[in-house]
Amino acid sequence: MREKITRRKKISIMIPCFNEVDNVGPMSETIVKIMTEDLPQYDYELLFIDNHSEDGTREKLEELCDGNHNIKAIFNVTNFGQFNSPFYGMCQTTGDATISMSCDFQDPPELIPRYVEEWEKGYKIVSAIKSTSKENGLIFFLRKCYYKLIRNMSTVKFIENFTGTGLYDKSFIDLIRQLDDPIPFLRGIVAEYEFKRKDILFEQPKRRSGKTSNNFYSLYDAAMLSITSYTKVGLRVATFVGFLSAALSFIVALVYLFLKLTDWHHFTAGYAPMVIGVFLIGSLQLFFIGLMGEYILNINTRIMHRPLVVEEKRLNFDEEAKTQDESERTISDK
């Protein structure tokens, strides 16, 4: 008769990082303390995926992995952007649930026990929602406007003030592994598939250390990815505005011709209406051609189907294989 060793549930914590040399150490200490003191009944793995840091982050991660085999790391050969790297990291986790959070402490690690508590109640996704933030007030306001805009424009119910941090059940992780999407947008995927979800409100603190890598281009890239992946409004607006502009131009042309032919009060408007119309129509055309270009770029990226991430190195993943072999061993009764 053979008896299987009982396997404890495992929690994976996935943390993407880029130039976070001052944060990876304190973050790993905080996570390990929470898992060993507050959640000792669970096994855990802490996975850092580094997006080609150049400030000593990788050297620090190697030290952390040498000191604790529950800590793992993936080093990317180059920077694959703010969406691909975290998404790929989530797909590499092995836990019964995966928690995704930033390395700068703006996603409070103290919420981890709360995530797990709600997960054990049956929720497949526990999402952290920023109710307020200690970041720049203007940036937070613009973010809120963006979330409301994309929610109203999208065909799916986007979650306002949700950046992707939270807990994801293994069933959701299995789903995103199957999507085969070269430019994934996690917030859209969560909204699209509508797993049983619990929202937790929190106040976003300031970064613990270092400077954010987000800039105007990265924020614009995020906005365009969500718009071109989950909305049709841009193209529809271009069609409607084009039609209205053409109709308006035709009416103006008829009025202009009538006034010219009838010599109404010695009509001398000259070329002003024509010049204004040309600049107006031309600017609208340029705007919507650019918007159409964003949609085409999205399609082009998907057609090329390049890999999400190309790895340079993995640390401590061999320890995972050894642990799995040990957990699968059986005890034979005499």
C-alpha positions as a Markdown table, in Angstrom:
| # | Residue | x | y | z |
|---|---|---|---|---|
| 1 | Met | 0.0 | 0.0 | 0.0 |
| 2 | Arg | 1.4 | 3.4 | -0.9 |
| 3 | Glu | 0.6 | 6.7 | 0.8 |
| 4 | Lys | 1.2 | 10.1 | -0.8 |
| 5 | Ile | 2.8 | 12.9 | 1.2 |
| 6 | Thr | 0.3 | 15.7 | 1.7 |
| 7 | Arg | 1.2 | 18.7 | -0.3 |
| 8 | Arg | 0.8 | 22.2 | 1.2 |
| 9 | Lys | -0.7 | 25.0 | -0.9 |
| 10 | Lys | 1.9 | 27.2 | -2.5 |
| 11 | Ile | 1.8 | 31.0 | -3.0 |
| 12 | Ser | 3.9 | 32.6 | -5.7 |
| 13 | Ile | 4.9 | 36.2 | -5.5 |
| 14 | Met | 6.1 | 37.7 | -8.8 |
| 15 | Ile | 7.9 | 41.0 | -8.8 |
| 16 | Pro | 9.1 | 42.7 | -12.0 |
| 17 | Cys | 12.1 | 45.0 | -11.5 |
| 18 | Phe | 14.1 | 47.5 | -13.5 |
| 19 | Asn | 16.9 | 49.4 | -11.8 |
| 20 | Glu | 15.6 | 48.7 | -8.3 |
| 21 | Val | 18.9 | 48.0 | -6.6 |
| 22 | Asp | 17.8 | 49.8 | -3.4 |
| 23 | Asn | 14.4 | 48.1 | -3.2 |
| 24 | Val | 15.0 | 44.4 | -4.1 |
| 25 | Gly | 16.7 | 43.6 | -0.7 |
| 26 | Pro | 14.1 | 45.2 | 1.5 |
| 27 | Met | 11.3 | 43.9 | -0.6 |
| 28 | Ser | 12.6 | 40.3 | -0.4 |
| 29 | Glu | 13.1 | 40.6 | 3.4 |
| 30 | Thr | 9.5 | 41.9 | 3.8 |
| 31 | Ile | 8.0 | 39.2 | 1.7 |
| 32 | Val | 9.9 | 36.4 | 3.4 |
| 33 | Lys | 8.9 | 37.7 | 6.8 |
| 34 | Ile | 5.2 | 37.9 | 5.8 |
| 35 | Met | 5.2 | 34.4 | 4.4 |
| 36 | Thr | 7.1 | 32.8 | 7.3 |
| 37 | Glu | 5.4 | 34.6 | 10.2 |
| 38 | Asp | 1.9 | 35.5 | 8.9 |
| 39 | Leu | 1.3 | 32.7 | 6.5 |
| 40 | Pro | 3.5 | 29.8 | 7.7 |
| 41 | Gln | 0.9 | 27.2 | 6.6 |
| 42 | Tyr | 1.8 | 27.9 | 2.9 |
| 43 | Asp | 4.9 | 27.1 | 0.9 |
| 44 | Tyr | 6.1 | 30.0 | -1.2 |
| 45 | Glu | 8.3 | 31.2 | -4.0 |
| 46 | Leu | 9.4 | 34.7 | -4.6 |
| 47 | Leu | 10.2 | 35.3 | -8.3 |
| 48 | Phe | 12.0 | 38.5 | -9.5 |
| 49 | Ile | 12.0 | 39.1 | -13.3 |
| 50 | Asp | 14.6 | 41.7 | -14.1 |
| 51 | Asn | 14.1 | 43.7 | -17.3 |
| 52 | His | 17.8 | 44.3 | -18.0 |
| 53 | Ser | 18.7 | 46.5 | -15.1 |
| 54 | Glu | 22.1 | 48.3 | -15.2 |
| 55 | Asp | 22.4 | 49.7 | -11.7 |
| 56 | Gly | 23.5 | 46.6 | -9.8 |
| 57 | Thr | 20.1 | 45.0 | -9.3 |
| 58 | Arg | 21.2 | 41.8 | -10.9 |
| 59 | Glu | 24.2 | 41.4 | -8.6 |
| 60 | Lys | 21.9 | 42.0 | -5.6 |
| 61 | Leu | 19.4 | 39.4 | -6.9 |
| 62 | Glu | 22.2 | 36.8 | -7.2 |
| 63 | Glu | 23.1 | 37.4 | -3.6 |
| 64 | Leu | 19.4 | 37.0 | -2.5 |
| 65 | Cys | 19.0 | 33.7 | -4.5 |
| 66 | Asp | 22.2 | 32.3 | -3.0 |
| 67 | Gly | 20.9 | 33.0 | 0.5 |
| 68 | Asn | 17.4 | 31.6 | 0.0 |
| 69 | His | 16.4 | 28.9 | -2.5 |
| 70 | Asn | 12.8 | 30.0 | -2.3 |
| 71 | Ile | 13.9 | 33.2 | -4.1 |
| 72 | Lys | 14.1 | 32.9 | -7.9 |
| 73 | Ala | 15.2 | 35.3 | -10.6 |
| 74 | Ile | 14.9 | 35.5 | -14.4 |
| 75 | Phe | 17.2 | 37.9 | -16.2 |
| 76 | Asn | 16.0 | 39.2 | -19.6 |
| 77 | Val | 18.5 | 39.8 | -22.4 |
| 78 | Thr | 17.1 | 43.3 | -22.9 |
| 79 | Asn | 14.2 | 45.5 | -21.8 |
| 80 | Phe | 11.0 | 44.1 | -23.1 |
| 81 | Gly | 8.7 | 46.8 | -21.8 |
| 82 | Gln | 6.4 | 47.3 | -18.9 |
| 83 | Phe | 3.8 | 44.8 | -20.0 |
| 84 | Asn | 5.6 | 41.8 | -21.5 |
| 85 | Ser | 8.0 | 41.2 | -18.7 |
| 86 | Pro | 5.5 | 41.0 | -15.8 |
| 87 | Phe | 3.1 | 39.0 | -17.9 |
| 88 | Tyr | 5.9 | 36.5 | -18.8 |
| 89 | Gly | 6.9 | 36.3 | -15.1 |
| 90 | Met | 3.4 | 35.4 | -14.0 |
| 91 | Cys | 3.4 | 32.6 | -16.6 |
| 92 | Gln | 6.6 | 31.1 | -15.0 |
| 93 | Thr | 5.2 | 30.8 | -11.5 |
| 94 | Thr | 4.3 | 27.4 | -10.1 |
| 95 | Gly | 2.0 | 28.3 | -7.1 |
| 96 | Asp | -1.6 | 27.5 | -6.5 |
| 97 | Ala | -2.0 | 31.3 | -6.6 |
| 98 | Thr | 0.2 | 34.1 | -7.9 |
| 99 | Ile | 0.6 | 37.5 | -6.4 |
| 100 | Ser | 1.9 | 40.2 | -8.7 |
| 101 | Met | 3.2 | 43.5 | -7.2 |
| 102 | Ser | 5.7 | 46.2 | -7.9 |
| 103 | Cys | 9.2 | 46.4 | -6.4 |
| 104 | Asp | 9.0 | 50.0 | -5.2 |
| 105 | Phe | 6.6 | 49.3 | -2.3 |
| 106 | Gln | 3.8 | 51.3 | -4.0 |
| 107 | Asp | 1.9 | 48.0 | -3.9 |
| 108 | Pro | 1.9 | 47.4 | -0.1 |
| 109 | Pro | 3.2 | 43.9 | 0.7 |
| 110 | Glu | 1.1 | 44.1 | 3.9 |
| 111 | Leu | -1.9 | 43.3 | 1.7 |
| 112 | Ile | -0.6 | 39.8 | 0.9 |
| 113 | Pro | -2.4 | 38.0 | 3.9 |
| 114 | Arg | -5.6 | 39.8 | 2.9 |
| 115 | Tyr | -5.2 | 38.6 | -0.7 |
| 116 | Val | -4.8 | 35.0 | 0.5 |
| 117 | Glu | -7.7 | 35.3 | 2.9 |
| 118 | Glu | -10.1 | 36.3 | 0.1 |
| 119 | Trp | -8.7 | 33.7 | -2.2 |
| 120 | Glu | -9.4 | 31.0 | 0.3 |
| 121 | Lys | -13.1 | 32.2 | 0.3 |
| 122 | Gly | -13.3 | 31.2 | -3.3 |
| 123 | Tyr | -12.4 | 34.3 | -5.3 |
| 124 | Lys | -10.2 | 33.6 | -8.3 |
| 125 | Ile | -8.8 | 37.1 | -8.6 |
| 126 | Val | -8.2 | 39.5 | -5.7 |
| 127 | Ser | -7.5 | 42.9 | -7.3 |
| 128 | Ala | -6.0 | 45.9 | -5.5 |
| 129 | Ile | -7.7 | 49.2 | -6.4 |
| 130 | Lys | -6.1 | 52.6 | -5.7 |
| 131 | Ser | -8.7 | 54.6 | -3.8 |
| 132 | Thr | -6.2 | 57.4 | -3.2 |
| 133 | Ser | -2.5 | 58.0 | -3.8 |
| 134 | Lys | 0.4 | 59.9 | -2.4 |
| 135 | Glu | 1.9 | 60.2 | -5.8 |
| 136 | Asn | 1.8 | 63.5 | -7.8 |
| 137 | Gly | -1.8 | 64.8 | -7.6 |
| 138 | Leu | -1.9 | 65.7 | -11.3 |
| 139 | Ile | -0.7 | 62.3 | -12.4 |
| 140 | Phe | -3.3 | 60.6 | -10.3 |
| 141 | Phe | -6.0 | 62.8 | -11.7 |
| 142 | Leu | -4.9 | 62.1 | -15.3 |
| 143 | Arg | -4.9 | 58.4 | -14.5 |
| 144 | Lys | -8.4 | 58.5 | -13.2 |
| 145 | Cys | -9.5 | 60.4 | -16.3 |
| 146 | Tyr | -7.8 | 57.7 | -18.5 |
| 147 | Tyr | -9.5 | 54.9 | -16.6 |
| 148 | Lys | -12.9 | 56.5 | -17.0 |
| 149 | Leu | -12.3 | 57.2 | -20.7 |
| 150 | Ile | -11.2 | 53.7 | -21.6 |
| 151 | Arg | -14.0 | 52.2 | -19.5 |
| 152 | Asn | -16.6 | 54.1 | -21.5 |
| 153 | Met | -14.9 | 53.5 | -24.8 |
| 154 | Ser | -14.1 | 49.8 | -24.4 |
| 155 | Thr | -16.3 | 46.8 | -25.2 |
| 156 | Val | -15.3 | 45.2 | -21.9 |
| 157 | Lys | -15.8 | 46.5 | -18.3 |
| 158 | Phe | -12.4 | 47.9 | -17.4 |
| 159 | Ile | -11.7 | 48.2 | -13.7 |
| 160 | Glu | -11.0 | 51.8 | -12.7 |
| 161 | Asn | -7.7 | 52.5 | -10.8 |
| 162 | Phe | -6.6 | 48.9 | -11.2 |
| 163 | Thr | -2.9 | 48.6 | -12.3 |
| 164 | Gly | -2.7 | 44.8 | -12.3 |
| 165 | Thr | -1.4 | 44.1 | -8.8 |
| 166 | Gly | -3.3 | 41.5 | -6.8 |
| 167 | Leu | -3.7 | 37.7 | -6.5 |
| 168 | Tyr | -4.5 | 35.4 | -9.4 |
| 169 | Asp | -5.7 | 31.8 | -9.0 |
| 170 | Lys | -3.8 | 29.1 | -10.9 |
| 171 | Ser | -6.8 | 28.7 | -13.2 |
| 172 | Phe | -6.3 | 32.3 | -14.4 |
| 173 | Ile | -2.6 | 31.7 | -14.8 |
| 174 | Asp | -3.3 | 28.6 | -16.9 |
| 175 | Leu | -5.6 | 30.7 | -19.0 |
| 176 | Ile | -3.0 | 33.5 | -19.8 |
| 177 | Arg | -0.5 | 30.8 | -20.6 |
| 178 | Gln | -2.8 | 29.6 | -23.4 |
| 179 | Leu | -3.6 | 33.1 | -24.9 |
| 180 | Asp | -0.4 | 33.3 | -27.0 |
| 181 | Asp | -0.6 | 37.1 | -27.1 |
| 182 | Pro | 2.6 | 38.8 | -28.1 |
| 183 | Ile | 1.5 | 42.2 | -26.7 |
| 184 | Pro | -0.7 | 41.2 | -23.6 |
| 185 | Phe | -2.5 | 43.9 | -21.6 |
| 186 | Leu | -3.3 | 42.2 | -18.3 |
| 187 | Arg | -5.8 | 44.8 | -17.1 |
| 188 | Gly | -7.9 | 44.2 | -20.2 |
| 189 | Ile | -7.6 | 40.4 | -19.9 |
| 190 | Val | -8.9 | 40.5 | -16.3 |
| 191 | Ala | -11.8 | 42.6 | -17.4 |
| 192 | Glu | -12.5 | 40.5 | -20.5 |
| 193 | Tyr | -12.8 | 37.1 | -18.9 |
| 194 | Glu | -14.6 | 38.2 | -15.7 |
| 195 | Phe | -13.3 | 35.5 | -13.2 |
| 196 | Lys | -14.9 | 35.7 | -9.8 |
| 197 | Arg | -13.2 | 38.7 | -8.4 |
| 198 | Lys | -12.9 | 40.6 | -5.1 |
| 199 | Asp | -11.7 | 44.2 | -5.1 |
| 200 | Ile | -9.6 | 45.6 | -2.2 |
| 201 | Leu | -9.2 | 49.3 | -1.8 |
| 202 | Phe | -5.9 | 50.8 | -0.7 |
| 203 | Glu | -4.0 | 54.1 | -0.6 |
| 204 | Gln | -1.0 | 54.0 | -2.8 |
| 205 | Pro | 2.2 | 55.2 | -1.0 |
| 206 | Lys | 5.1 | 56.9 | -2.5 |
| 207 | Arg | 8.1 | 55.0 | -3.9 |
| 208 | Arg | 10.3 | 53.8 | -1.1 |
| 209 | Ser | 13.5 | 54.5 | -3.1 |
| 210 | Gly | 14.7 | 55.4 | -6.6 |
| 211 | Lys | 13.0 | 57.0 | -9.5 |
| 212 | Thr | 10.1 | 55.6 | -11.5 |
| 213 | Ser | 10.9 | 54.5 | -15.0 |
| 214 | Asn | 7.5 | 55.7 | -16.2 |
| 215 | Asn | 7.5 | 58.7 | -18.5 |
| 216 | Phe | 5.2 | 60.3 | -21.0 |
| 217 | Tyr | 6.1 | 57.7 | -23.7 |
| 218 | Ser | 5.5 | 54.7 | -21.4 |
| 219 | Leu | 2.1 | 56.2 | -20.3 |
| 220 | Tyr | 1.2 | 57.0 | -23.9 |
| 221 | Asp | 2.2 | 53.4 | -24.9 |
| 222 | Ala | -0.1 | 52.0 | -22.2 |
| 223 | Ala | -3.0 | 54.2 | -23.3 |
| 224 | Met | -2.6 | 53.2 | -27.0 |
| 225 | Leu | -2.2 | 49.5 | -26.2 |
| 226 | Ser | -5.5 | 49.5 | -24.3 |
| 227 | Ile | -7.3 | 51.6 | -26.9 |
| 228 | Thr | -6.2 | 49.6 | -29.9 |
| 229 | Ser | -6.7 | 46.3 | -28.2 |
| 230 | Tyr | -10.1 | 46.8 | -26.7 |
| 231 | Thr | -11.9 | 49.6 | -28.4 |
| 232 | Lys | -13.4 | 50.4 | -31.8 |
| 233 | Val | -14.4 | 53.9 | -30.9 |
| 234 | Gly | -11.3 | 55.6 | -32.5 |
| 235 | Leu | -12.0 | 54.2 | -35.9 |
| 236 | Arg | -15.7 | 54.9 | -35.6 |
| 237 | Val | -15.1 | 58.5 | -34.6 |
| 238 | Ala | -12.8 | 58.9 | -37.5 |
| 239 | Thr | -15.6 | 57.7 | -39.9 |
| 240 | Phe | -18.2 | 59.9 | -38.4 |
| 241 | Val | -16.0 | 63.0 | -38.2 |
| 242 | Gly | -14.9 | 62.5 | -41.7 |
| 243 | Phe | -18.5 | 62.3 | -42.9 |
| 244 | Leu | -19.5 | 65.4 | -41.0 |
| 245 | Ser | -16.5 | 67.3 | -42.2 |
| 246 | Ala | -17.3 | 66.4 | -45.7 |
| 247 | Ala | -20.9 | 67.4 | -45.3 |
| 248 | Leu | -19.9 | 70.7 | -43.7 |
| 249 | Ser | -17.4 | 71.4 | -46.4 |
| 250 | Phe | -20.0 | 70.8 | -49.1 |
| 251 | Ile | -22.5 | 73.2 | -47.4 |
| 252 | Val | -19.8 | 75.9 | -47.1 |
| 253 | Ala | -18.8 | 75.4 | -50.7 |
| 254 | Leu | -22.5 | 75.8 | -51.8 |
| 255 | Val | -22.9 | 79.0 | -49.7 |
| 256 | Tyr | -19.6 | 80.4 | -51.0 |
| 257 | Leu | -20.6 | 79.7 | -54.6 |
| 258 | Phe | -24.1 | 81.2 | -54.1 |
| 259 | Leu | -22.7 | 84.4 | -52.6 |
| 260 | Lys | -20.0 | 84.6 | -55.3 |
| 261 | Leu | -22.5 | 84.2 | -58.2 |
| 262 | Thr | -25.1 | 86.6 | -56.8 |
| 263 | Asp | -22.5 | 89.2 | -55.9 |
| 264 | Trp | -24.3 | 89.6 | -52.7 |
| 265 | His | -23.3 | 93.0 | -51.2 |
| 266 | His | -20.1 | 92.8 | -53.3 |
| 267 | Phe | -19.0 | 89.6 | -51.6 |
| 268 | Thr | -15.2 | 89.8 | -50.9 |
| 269 | Ala | -14.5 | 87.0 | -48.4 |
| 270 | Gly | -11.5 | 86.1 | -50.5 |
| 271 | Tyr | -9.7 | 82.9 | -49.9 |
| 272 | Ala | -10.0 | 83.0 | -46.0 |
| 273 | Pro | -12.7 | 80.4 | -45.8 |
| 274 | Met | -10.9 | 78.1 | -48.2 |
| 275 | Val | -7.6 | 78.4 | -46.3 |
| 276 | Ile | -9.2 | 77.8 | -42.9 |
| 277 | Gly | -11.1 | 74.8 | -44.3 |
| 278 | Val | -8.0 | 73.3 | -45.7 |
| 279 | Phe | -6.1 | 73.6 | -42.4 |
| 280 | Leu | -9.0 | 72.2 | -40.4 |
| 281 | Ile | -9.6 | 69.2 | -42.7 |
| 282 | Gly | -5.9 | 68.6 | -43.0 |
| 283 | Ser | -5.4 | 68.5 | -39.2 |
| 284 | Leu | -8.3 | 66.2 | -38.8 |
| 285 | Gln | -6.9 | 63.9 | -41.4 |
| 286 | Leu | -3.4 | 63.8 | -39.9 |
| 287 | Phe | -4.9 | 63.0 | -36.4 |
| 288 | Phe | -7.0 | 60.1 | -37.6 |
| 289 | Ile | -4.3 | 58.8 | -39.9 |
| 290 | Gly | -2.0 | 58.7 | -36.8 |
| 291 | Leu | -4.7 | 56.9 | -34.8 |
| 292 | Met | -5.2 | 54.4 | -37.6 |
| 293 | Gly | -1.5 | 53.9 | -37.6 |
| 294 | Glu | -1.6 | 52.9 | -34.0 |
| 295 | Tyr | -4.2 | 50.2 | -34.8 |
| 296 | Ile | -2.0 | 49.0 | -37.7 |
| 297 | Leu | 1.1 | 48.9 | -35.5 |
| 298 | Asn | -0.9 | 46.8 | -33.0 |
| 299 | Ile | -1.9 | 44.4 | -35.8 |
| 300 | Asn | 1.7 | 44.3 | -37.2 |
| 301 | Thr | 3.2 | 43.4 | -33.8 |
| 302 | Arg | 0.7 | 40.5 | -33.5 |
| 303 | Ile | 1.5 | 39.3 | -37.0 |
| 304 | Met | 5.2 | 39.3 | -36.4 |
| 305 | His | 4.6 | 37.2 | -33.2 |
| 306 | Arg | 7.9 | 37.8 | -31.6 |
| 307 | Pro | 8.5 | 36.1 | -28.2 |
| 308 | Leu | 7.2 | 37.9 | -25.1 |
| 309 | Val | 10.7 | 37.8 | -23.5 |
| 310 | Val | 14.0 | 36.2 | -24.3 |
| 311 | Glu | 15.8 | 35.0 | -21.1 |
| 312 | Glu | 19.5 | 35.4 | -20.4 |
| 313 | Lys | 19.6 | 33.4 | -17.2 |
| 314 | Arg | 17.5 | 31.7 | -14.5 |
| 315 | Leu | 18.4 | 31.3 | -10.9 |
| 316 | Asn | 17.1 | 28.6 | -8.5 |
| 317 | Phe | 14.7 | 27.0 | -10.9 |
| 318 | Asp | 16.6 | 23.8 | -10.6 |
| 319 | Glu | 15.7 | 23.8 | -6.9 |
| 320 | Glu | 12.0 | 23.9 | -7.8 |
| 321 | Ala | 12.5 | 20.7 | -9.8 |
| 322 | Lys | 14.2 | 19.0 | -6.9 |
| 323 | Thr | 11.4 | 20.0 | -4.5 |
| 324 | Gln | 8.7 | 18.7 | -6.9 |
| 325 | Asp | 10.5 | 15.3 | -7.1 |
| 326 | Glu | 10.6 | 15.1 | -3.3 |
| 327 | Ser | 6.9 | 16.0 | -2.9 |
| 328 | Glu | 6.0 | 13.2 | -5.4 |
| 329 | Arg | 7.8 | 10.5 | -3.5 |
| 330 | Thr | 5.7 | 7.9 | -1.7 |
| 331 | Ile | 6.1 | 6.0 | 1.5 |
| 332 | Ser | 5.6 | 2.3 | 1.3 |
| 333 | Asp | 4.0 | 0.5 | 4.2 |
| 334 | Lys | 5.8 | -2.5 | 5.4 |
